[in-house]
Amino acid sequence: MAWCTGGRRVVDGEGATVGELWAHLAAAYPELMWRLSTEAGEPSRWIRVALDGQKVAQQDVPRASLAGVTIVAITVMEAAPAAAPMGSRNPF
């Protein structure tokens, strides 16, 4: 989905928690993030997050601290609807 980020596969973001980072990315890359988020703006069930290589339990993702973390990996599961190209229905 790098086409949603100007061709970049890696982007920078800010936040003290994954939830704050998610909100920052939603503002910076709305075309990407609406595909990865629930209607409430949180990571969808199709998303997996790892902090410096350590998986974060789905229920803990929004509150997970980014203190000392250098790499946040966001993975879209293969069967996810977000993985398929669609026309924009951008709610942001």
C-alpha positions in Angstrom: 0.0 0.0 0.0 3.0 2.3 -0.5 0.9 4.1 -3.1 -1.0 5.7 -0.2 2.2 7.2 1.2 3.8 8.6 -1.9 5.6 5.4 -2.7 7.3 5.0 0.7 7.2 1.7 2.5 8.6 3.3 5.7 7.2 6.5 7.2 7.9 8.5 10.4 5.4 9.1 13.1 5.0 10.5 16.6 3.2 9.5 19.8 3.8 8.2 23.3 1.5 5.2 22.6 0.6 3.2 19.5 -2.9 4.9 19.8 -1.3 8.3 19.6 0.9 7.2 16.7 -2.1 5.8 14.9 -3.9 9.2 15.2 -0.8 11.0 13.9 -0.6 8.6 10.9 -4.3 9.0 10.3 -3.8 12.7 9.9 -0.7 12.4 7.8 -1.8 9.5 5.6 -5.7 9.4 5.6 -5.9 7.4 2.4 -3.9 4.6 4.0 -5.2 4.7 7.5 -8.9 4.5 6.8 -8.2 1.1 5.2 -6.4 -0.1 8.4 -8.8 1.4 11.0 -12.1 0.7 12.6 -14.8 3.3 12.4 -13.7 4.4 15.8 -10.2 5.1 14.4 -8.4 2.2 16.1 -6.4 -0.6 14.4 -8.8 -3.1 12.8 -8.8 -6.8 13.6 -6.8 -7.4 10.4 -3.8 -5.4 11.7 -0.9 -6.8 13.7 1.6 -4.5 15.4 5.2 -5.3 16.6 7.4 -2.9 18.6 11.1 -3.5 17.9 10.2 -7.0 16.7 8.0 -7.9 19.7 4.4 -8.7 18.8 1.7 -6.7 20.7 -1.5 -8.4 21.7 -4.4 -7.0 19.7 -6.3 -5.8 22.8 -3.2 -4.0 24.0 -2.3 -2.2 20.8 -3.9 1.3 21.4 -2.3 1.6 24.9 1.1 0.1 24.1 3.9 2.4 25.1 6.4 3.6 22.5 9.0 4.6 25.2 12.4 3.5 23.9 10.9 1.9 20.8 12.7 2.6 17.5 10.7 0.5 15.0 6.9 0.0 14.9 5.9 -2.6 12.3 2.3 -2.6 11.1 1.3 -5.7 9.2 -1.9 -6.2 7.3 -3.0 -9.9 7.3 -3.3 -11.3 3.8 -7.0 -12.0 3.9 -7.8 -8.4 5.0 -10.2 -6.4 3.0 -7.7 -3.5 3.3 -5.1 -5.5 1.3 -7.3 -5.3 -1.8 -7.3 -2.1 -3.9 -10.5 -0.1 -3.6 -11.9 3.3 -4.4 -11.6 5.8 -1.6 -14.4 6.2 0.9 -12.2 8.3 3.2 -14.0 9.2 6.4 -11.2 11.5 7.7 
